[in-house]
């Protein structure tokens, strides 16, 4: 299991959508939210996502496909 630190940026049309809940249900990963700022028109979350390497890759690709901005803040945090 590894942890990857990311910043997720949500556009206005996704701010009220339960993206993190769907991420957990649909992928075998566990997000640990470290910091967040969510408003009416946009939002961002800094989190560490834990899981297997292939599960994390699939989860990040899914987030991008959903329209979430995904920025890697560091490589693997710990293994």
Secondary structure as the mmCIF struct_conf table of DSSP 4:
data_model
#
loop_
_struct_conf.conf_type_id
_struct_conf.id
_struct_conf.beg_label_comp_id
_struct_conf.beg_label_asym_id
_struct_conf.beg_label_seq_id
_struct_conf.end_label_comp_id
_struct_conf.end_label_asym_id
_struct_conf.end_label_seq_id
STRN STRN1 UNK A 2 UNK A 10
HELX_RH_3T_P HELX_RH_3T_P1 UNK A 12 UNK A 14
TURN_TY1_P TURN_TY1_P1 UNK A 15 UNK A 16
BEND BEND1 UNK A 17 UNK A 17
HELX_RH_AL_P HELX_RH_AL_P1 UNK A 19 UNK A 26
BEND BEND2 UNK A 27 UNK A 28
STRN STRN2 UNK A 29 UNK A 38
BEND BEND3 UNK A 40 UNK A 41
STRN STRN3 UNK A 43 UNK A 51
HELX_RH_AL_P HELX_RH_AL_P2 UNK A 53 UNK A 66
TURN_TY1_P TURN_TY1_P2 UNK A 67 UNK A 67
STRN STRN4 UNK A 69 UNK A 78
#
